[in-house]
Amino acid sequence: MTARRDDDLRAELEAHVAMAAAERVAWGETPEAAERAARREFGNLTHVSEVTREQHRGVSLERFVQDIRYGIRSLRRTPTFTVAAVLTLALAIGANSAVFSVVNGVLLRPLPFPDPDRLFLVSYLPKDLPWDPPPGLVDRQWLDYRQRQRAFERVTGYTRRAGTLTGAGDAARLAGARVDANFFGVLRISPAIGRGFTPDDNGEDVVVLGDRIWRERFSADPRIVGRAVHIDGVSHVVVGVMPSGFGFPGSAEFWTPLRVTLNEHNSFILSVLGRLRERGSTDEARQELEALAEAMPRDPKDHDGPMEAAILPLKSMITGKIAPALFVFTGAVAFVLLIACVNVANLLLIRAASRRREMAVRVALGAGRLRLLRQLLTESALVGVAGGVLGILVAQLGVRALLAIAPDGRIPRVDEVRVDGTVLAFTLVVSLVTGVAFGVVPALQSARQAPQEAMAHGGRTVGTAHGRLRASLVAIEVALALVLLTGAALMIKSFLRMRGVDKGYDARHVVAMTVDLPSLRYGDAPRQRAFHDRMLAELAAIPSVQDVGAVTFKPMSDVGMMGDFVVEGASPTPHGFGLDKLVVSPGYFPSMGVRLVRGREFTTADDARAEGVIIVSESVARRVWPGSDPIGKRVSMEDKPTSRDWLTVVGVAADVVQDRSMEKHSAMYFPYAQSSWTFVMSHTTYVVRSDIGTSVAPAMRAALRRADPDIPAQKLQTMDEALLDVVADPLFQTRLLGAFSFIAMLLAAIGTYGVLAYDVAERSREIALRMALGAQPGTVIAMVMRRTVTLAVAGATLGVLASLGLTHVLTKSLYDVKPTDPGTLVSVVAGIVVVALLAGLVPARRASRVRVLTALSD
Amino acid sequence: MPKERGLSRIELLQGTLDMIVLQTLRWGPRHGYGIAQMIRANSRDALQVETGSLYPALHRLEKQRLISADWTVSGNGQRVREYTLTAAGRKQLTTQRSRWEQLSSAIAAILEPPAESES
């Protein structure tokens, strides 16, 4: 192709020479002389063919370099513009790169296991449970499934656990997991030291430690294998240490063998993880799971509702909860970038106005529009890239700030969040794209204008098209900022509602201390009760304490026990009516400030020998015994109760908000002295109401030490702090969105100011003329402010429309606030109009001070 | 030709040459040599187009589809590449001419300002 074109070109040029020579011959020269002269006249044929050939190349590199040089020179001539534009972009691009770093670390980067895309969670659970269990299999099904499944190379079962490490520094509460022998093999991560588990390790006596514990608690002892450590007071032999960076599931720091012992009354749900066979599909795996589950022998007591079989990517489970929030952040920060682009586009337009003469001359001299366009785009791309380079610095700081305000443990894979090559590439692309995006409109404008007009007016009059374009850009900017502000305002309102809502308990002066009793020394109900009694007595003896109580799961905790029940004389409770089952001590209701609506509290007389009693919450009473007095009615927790299993309702308490859903729950309360649920009673929160508030904490710790020096307080906090724990996510989202919308508003205000200030400067002659003709400064101010209001109202209208369309993405994050909450919209609009007016005030005042003579003689 | 050239001068030559070439082709198809001869004759020998400028201009205009090219045989038996003005080229010529006229009048206005100043 090119070779043919070269030959063609050669032939064309030779023909030129031949014709020139032929003409000379016709004029009487000898053919030889004519040929020589024609060649001389033609010049260097090779050179000519080269420069001609160049026309066929795309964009010549040389010209590109020339454009860049020219661009840099021209940017240096307007340093104020360049600095303002680069800083604006650096801020916005940096913010985007910071958020992208998080998205990249959390969502995009593969999990830190070999071949992670073949790891799936196996789940077969009832569809209609009243709560949302994590995916998994019930223990008896697991034993069956593990033997018979073929879809996965290997499967492993595990449950999360926590444990108290003692005997190596201060007692520490650690996250851990019980895992079977296949666990490390399925993940394909081997211990750095020692070994994992074998099928023979089914006792409680061996442990694999995490890297951090090994370094911090055992000073990285290379001969740690074989040493004993104490977890929950039980001696475990260390068999291995995992490599640094491994902390699955959750942020596990130690692993013990999983022991599945079937319990006649209860079944437990295990997480099941499998590594899919090569070329296996999740559909096949799911069908196999359904077929196997169908064939499993069913216990008549088993749940008989519809079941759901699912094979879920492991990654979606790890990142699932944070993904929607990240989506919102990404959107918000992209808005900030858009606003920054609009701002810089406006700066460029203003700059273009002052370069109209330069452009006009170049157009008149024959520079093609495309050439000018390319030149202008090169300039804006340069600004974009400079913004991006600075933006990387901003991103570094931004990532640090983001992680600092993120609630602990809420961002999964947090140690994988950093500014890396992917983030750098992202930043480069974003800066180039933004550079072109904000440059294209001004560039088209400049390249399109007629040279004559520009030359004739010498850049003095207002280009009305320019002015309109600038004004609409500012309106867009205001609209974008308004959308973000609306989002932030909705989040704030929702957060305040969340905090302010009646939670059914009275948090004032309440301090709660949570402990976990190790099963070795507190394995049965009598020993647990003895510890509780001791603790309650110790706490009651603290001088400033008014009320003392204990509960298995305090309000605002993330764990709990739910279940159903049987009502005497009625058909079984409707499916899906699950409620919180809480075991409490006498004194719990006054100490937590939970109102007793009817009947009585538990007393010390409600012990193991007395009649079984229960307190229900209001909504249970309403639902189960509508219109009649619940006191004296009987319920049972057993599916087929015998006469001893019936519990008599002695009181009705207010419904209480129990978890982050912020919904009031139905609940049943059981007295400690009558409960045999040792597995929930080992987790207890002692509640103290004291008029000295938090200051009572040291005395509570001392009480715990006296009761058992080896048990750490897992948590010691006021109920207000417990609430903050639970609302940490919304608080984080609110803060972040607030920060983004603040930046957005600032940029929009600067943009508004810039355009108005430029308008005033451009119109100073007109203003001076008006004043010379008798206009008062007030009239002039009014004129500028009218324009400000027009801009703000146009932007706000657009913004309100956009908000109505966009804020629904927040629906899930909002509590008791509609995404289209009119009050919020009205106040945001009012706010942004006020900000716009403030931005317009300075240029307006300047306009009113225009010196008539100076402006007119200019 | 001299190596040291300002940016605007290249473009002056380039842009203007393009216009002149288009103008020349208005009277019918012509090969490179013919175009050079015609420019020279029509400018009364004032403009001598370098081949190093002419052929790049022709190929550039061809690439922009303002002119088209075909191989034919000239009157004296020489195989030549002949250029023809396209419809787009005709349009471009009109706008370039009007722009040129605007520029000349603008420059004229600057060189000979009207008696009364604007302000």
Interface residues (C-beta under 8 A of the other chain):
Chain A: D8 L9 A11 E12 L13 A15 H16 A18 M19 A20 A22 F42 G43 N44 H47 V48 S49 V51 T52 R53 E54 Q55 H56 Q66 Y70 V361 R362 V363 A364 L365 G366 A367 G368 R371 A450 P451 Q452 M455 A456 L856 S857 D858
Chain B: L7 S8 E11 L12 Q14 G15 T16 D18 M19 H31 G32 Y33 A36 E50 T51 G52 Y55 P56 L58 H59 R60 K63 W71 S74 N76 Q78 R79 V80 R81 R99 W100 Q102 L103 S105 A106 A109 I110 S119
